[in-house]
């Protein structure tokens, strides 16, 4: 590991930046894959589906109010 670090330090700054961007991109892909995998596991649970449905009920009421307000808009006449 020490040899790798010393080898990287001897590289021009442009090459080091490219290596840094590649490493960050690879780590981001790994993090997204882990997140998607854990999300899929959690959404398959029936208790989670019920809880999500209960949590989203206030938003459905808000959506209904907005739709009613738009359909009753007097400026449309």
Backbone as a printed PyTorch tensor [residue, N CA C, xyz], in Angstrom:
tensor([[[  0.8370,  -1.1880,   0.0000],
         [  0.0000,   0.0000,   0.0000],
         [  0.8800,   1.2490,   0.0000]],

        [[  1.9760,   1.1910,   0.7510],
         [  2.8640,   2.3330,   0.8270],
         [  3.4860,   2.6310,  -0.5370]],

        [[  3.8140,   1.5930,  -1.2880],
         [  4.3850,   1.7790,  -2.6210],
         [  3.3830,   2.4520,  -3.5550]],

        [[  2.1250,   2.0510,  -3.4310],
         [  1.0790,   2.6260,  -4.2890],
         [  0.9230,   4.1170,  -4.0000]],

        [[  0.9090,   4.4650,  -2.7140],
         [  0.7470,   5.8670,  -2.3370],
         [  1.9290,   6.7010,  -2.8460]],

        [[  3.1300,   6.1910,  -2.6710],
         [  4.3060,   6.9260,  -3.1540],
         [  4.2940,   7.0450,  -4.6790]],

        [[  3.8420,   5.9860,  -5.3410],
         [  3.7500,   6.0350,  -6.8090],
         [  2.7380,   7.0960,  -7.2500]],

        [[  1.6090,   7.1740,  -6.5500],
         [  0.5970,   8.1780,  -6.8890],
         [  1.0990,   9.5970,  -6.6270]],

        [[  1.8530,   9.7670,  -5.5790],
         [  2.3800,  11.0980,  -5.2580],
         [  3.3660,  11.6000,  -6.3080]],

        [[  4.0150,  10.6910,  -6.9900],
         [  4.9690,  11.0890,  -8.0290],
         [  4.2840,  11.4090,  -9.3600]],

        [[  3.0130,  11.0820,  -9.4840],
         [  2.2780,  11.3390, -10.7190],
         [  1.9560,  12.8250, -10.8440]],

        [[  1.7590,  13.3070, -12.0630],
         [  1.3210,  14.7010, -12.2450],
         [ -0.0740,  14.9050, -11.6270]],

        [[ -0.3660,  16.1440, -11.2830],
         [ -1.6340,  16.4400, -10.6060],
         [ -2.8350,  16.0460, -11.4590]],

        [[ -2.7570,  16.2110, -12.7500],
         [ -3.8760,  15.8530, -13.6340],
         [ -4.2070,  14.3640, -13.5250]],

        [[ -3.1740,  13.5220, -13.5140],
         [ -3.4030,  12.0810, -13.3820],
         [ -4.0100,  11.7410, -12.0170]],

        [[ -3.5260,  12.4120, -10.9810],
         [ -4.0720,  12.1580,  -9.6430],
         [ -5.5440,  12.5460,  -9.5760]],

        [[ -5.8880,  13.6400, -10.2300],
         [ -7.3010,  14.0510, -10.2480],
         [ -8.1680,  13.0380, -10.9960]],

        [[ -7.6580,  12.5200, -12.1070],
         [ -8.4020,  11.5060, -12.8530],
         [ -8.6170,  10.2600, -12.0010]],

        [[ -7.5930,   9.8520, -11.3120],
         [ -7.7090,   8.6770, -10.4410],
         [ -8.7120,   8.9480,  -9.3300]],

        [[ -8.6590,  10.1380,  -8.7470],
         [ -9.6000,  10.5080,  -7.6980],
         [-11.0370,  10.4610,  -8.2070]],

        [[-11.2860,  11.0110,  -9.3970],
         [-12.6410,  11.0120,  -9.9560],
         [-13.1250,   9.5970, -10.2280]],

        [[-12.2660,   8.7600, -10.7170],
         [-12.6480,   7.3680, -10.9980],
         [-12.9960,   6.6440,  -9.7000]],

        [[-12.1760,   6.8380,  -8.6730],
         [-12.4440,   6.1740,  -7.3860],
         [-13.7610,   6.6600,  -6.7900]],

        [[-14.0060,   7.9680,  -6.8340],
         [-15.2610,   8.5140,  -6.3080],
         [-16.4500,   7.9760,  -7.0890]],

        [[-16.3350,   7.8890,  -8.4020],
         [-17.4180,   7.3700,  -9.2380],
         [-17.7120,   5.9020,  -8.8970]],

        [[-16.6770,   5.1030,  -8.7390],
         [-16.8630,   3.6900,  -8.3970],
         [-17.5150,   3.5480,  -7.0200]],

        [[-17.0660,   4.3330,  -6.0430],
         [-17.6700,   4.2830,  -4.7130],
         [-19.1300,   4.7270,  -4.7460]],

        [[-19.4470,   5.7180,  -5.5580],
         [-20.8320,   6.1720,  -5.6770],
         [-21.7130,   5.0700,  -6.2600]],

        [[-21.2100,   4.3660,  -7.2600],
         [-21.9770,   3.2590,  -7.8490],
         [-22.2170,   2.1680,  -6.8090]],

        [[-21.1830,   1.8530,  -6.0320],
         [-21.3410,   0.8330,  -4.9920],
         [-22.3790,   1.2770,  -3.9690]],

        [[-22.3360,   2.5430,  -3.5540],
         [-23.3030,   3.0530,  -2.5700],
         [-24.7260,   3.0060,  -3.1160]],

        [[-24.9120,   3.3760,  -4.3670],
         [-26.2480,   3.3380,  -4.9770],
         [-26.7520,   1.9000,  -5.0670]],

        [[-25.8620,   0.9840,  -5.4320],
         [-26.2750,  -0.4200,  -5.5210],
         [-26.6740,  -0.9600,  -4.1500]],

        [[-25.9190,  -0.6230,  -3.1180],
         [-26.2860,  -1.0500,  -1.7680],
         [-27.6110,  -0.4390,  -1.3320]],

        [[-27.8170,   0.8340,  -1.6680],
         [-29.0670,   1.5060,  -1.3040],
         [-30.2560,   0.8620,  -2.0090]],

        [[-30.1220,   0.5900,  -3.3040],
         [-31.2100,  -0.0260,  -4.0680],
         [-31.4970,  -1.4250,  -3.5380]],

        [[-30.4520,  -2.1710,  -3.2300],
         [-30.6370,  -3.5240,  -2.7040],
         [-31.3800,  -3.4890,  -1.3720]],

        [[-30.9810,  -2.6010,  -0.4760],
         [-31.6440,  -2.5300,   0.8290],
         [-33.0590,  -1.9800,   0.6900]],

        [[-33.2680,  -1.0640,  -0.2470],
         [-34.6070,  -0.5110,  -0.4640],
         [-35.5480,  -1.5890,  -0.9730]],

        [[-35.0840,  -2.4020,  -1.8990],
         [-35.9070,  -3.4820,  -2.4310],
         [-36.2720,  -4.4900,  -1.3680]],

        [[-35.3620,  -4.7590,  -0.4610],
         [-35.6340,  -5.6970,   0.6260],
         [-36.7040,  -5.1350,   1.5610]],

        [[-36.6050,  -3.8460,   1.8760],
         [-37.5440,  -3.2140,   2.7960],
         [-38.9320,  -3.0800,   2.1840]],

        [[-39.0260,  -2.8030,   0.8960],
         [-40.3290,  -2.6110,   0.2700],
         [-41.0740,  -3.9240,   0.0810]],

        [[-40.3730,  -5.0400,   0.1070],
         [-41.0300,  -6.3280,  -0.0530],
         [-41.7650,  -6.7460,   1.2170]],

        [[-41.4320,  -6.1470,   2.3390],
         [-42.0540,  -6.4800,   3.6130],
         [-43.4870,  -5.9290,   3.6440]],

        [[-44.5050,  -6.7760,   3.9340],
         [-45.9020,  -6.3020,   3.9520],
         [-46.1490,  -5.2090,   4.9930]],

        [[-45.4590,  -5.2720,   6.1180],
         [-45.6380,  -4.2320,   7.1310],
         [-45.1720,  -2.8790,   6.6180]],

        [[-44.1200,  -2.8800,   5.8530],
         [-43.5950,  -1.6360,   5.2890],
         [-44.5730,  -1.0580,   4.2720]],

        [[-45.1780,  -1.9260,   3.4580],
         [-46.1580,  -1.4470,   2.4730],
         [-47.3310,  -0.7780,   3.1690]],

        [[-47.8150,  -1.3800,   4.2620],
         [-48.9360,  -0.8050,   5.0070],
         [-48.5470,   0.5420,   5.5980]],

        [[-47.3570,   0.6190,   6.1670],
         [-46.9020,   1.8700,   6.7770],
         [-46.7430,   2.9690,   5.7230]],

        [[-46.2130,   2.6370,   4.5660],
         [-46.0590,   3.6330,   3.4990],
         [-47.4210,   4.1500,   3.0590]],

        [[-48.3730,   3.2440,   2.9310],
         [-49.7200,   3.6580,   2.5160],
         [-50.3250,   4.6060,   3.5510]],

        [[-50.1460,   4.3000,   4.8350],
         [-50.6640,   5.1800,   5.8860],
         [-49.9430,   6.5260,   5.8900]],

        [[-48.6520,   6.5190,   5.6460],
         [-47.8850,   7.7640,   5.6460],
         [-48.2610,   8.6670,   4.4730]],

        [[-48.7060,   8.0890,   3.3650],
         [-49.0120,   8.8770,   2.1750],
         [-50.4470,   9.3900,   2.1410]],

        [[-51.2930,   8.9750,   3.0750],
         [-52.6910,   9.4240,   3.0680],
         [-52.8340,  10.9420,   3.1340]],

        [[-52.1010,  11.6700,   3.9710],
         [-52.2500,  13.1360,   3.9780],
         [-51.9140,  13.7660,   2.6300]],

        [[-50.9850,  13.1880,   1.9080],
         [-50.6330,  13.7370,   0.5990],
         [-51.7480,  13.5180,  -0.4160]],

        [[-52.4790,  12.4240,  -0.2870],
         [-53.5930,  12.1950,  -1.2070],
         [-54.6990,  13.2150,  -0.9620]],

        [[-54.9190,  13.5880,   0.2980],
         [-55.9100,  14.6260,   0.6160],
         [-55.4550,  15.9630,   0.0260]],

        [[-54.1920,  16.2830,   0.1580],
         [-53.6480,  17.5100,  -0.4130],
         [-53.8100,  17.5210,  -1.9310]],

        [[-53.5240,  16.3940,  -2.5650],
         [-53.6600,  16.2850,  -4.0190],
         [-55.1150,  16.4940,  -4.4210]],

        [[-56.0540,  15.8820,  -3.6890],
         [-57.4820,  16.0430,  -3.9940],
         [-57.8990,  17.5060,  -3.8710]],

        [[-57.3970,  18.2010,  -2.8610],
         [-57.7310,  19.6200,  -2.6840],
         [-57.1990,  20.4580,  -3.8320]],

        [[-55.9960,  20.1640,  -4.2820],
         [-55.4110,  20.9150,  -5.3970],
         [-56.1960,  20.6650,  -6.6800]],

        [[-56.5640,  19.4080,  -6.9190],
         [-57.3350,  19.0790,  -8.1250],
         [-58.6960,  19.7660,  -8.0870]],

        [[-59.3510,  19.7770,  -6.9200],
         [-60.6450,  20.4600,  -6.7970],
         [-60.4920,  21.9600,  -7.0130]],

        [[-59.4230,  22.5370,  -6.4810],
         [-59.1910,  23.9690,  -6.6490],
         [-58.9490,  24.3420,  -8.0940]],

        [[-58.2250,  23.5140,  -8.8190],
         [-57.9560,  23.7880, -10.2260],
         [-59.2240,  23.6190, -11.0560]],

        [[-60.0160,  22.6090, -10.7380],
         [-61.2350,  22.3730, -11.5340],
         [-62.3110,  23.4220, -11.2420]],

        [[-62.2750,  24.0570, -10.0810],
         [-63.2550,  25.0950,  -9.7280],
         [-62.7050,  26.5060,  -9.9570]],

        [[-61.6020,  26.6220, -10.6580],
         [-60.9650,  27.9070, -10.9050],
         [-61.8760,  28.7660, -11.7910]],

        [[-62.3340,  29.9590, -11.3170],
         [-63.2400,  30.7880, -12.1010],
         [-62.5730,  31.4330, -13.3210]],

        [[-61.2640,  31.4820, -13.3690],
         [-60.5910,  32.1150, -14.4990],
         [-60.6550,  31.2400, -15.7470]],

        [[-61.0660,  29.9770, -15.6260],
         [-61.1770,  29.0930, -16.7700],
         [-62.3960,  29.4170, -17.6270]],

        [[-63.3660,  30.1040, -17.0730],
         [-64.6150,  30.3950, -17.7930],
         [-64.4570,  31.4670, -18.7980]]])
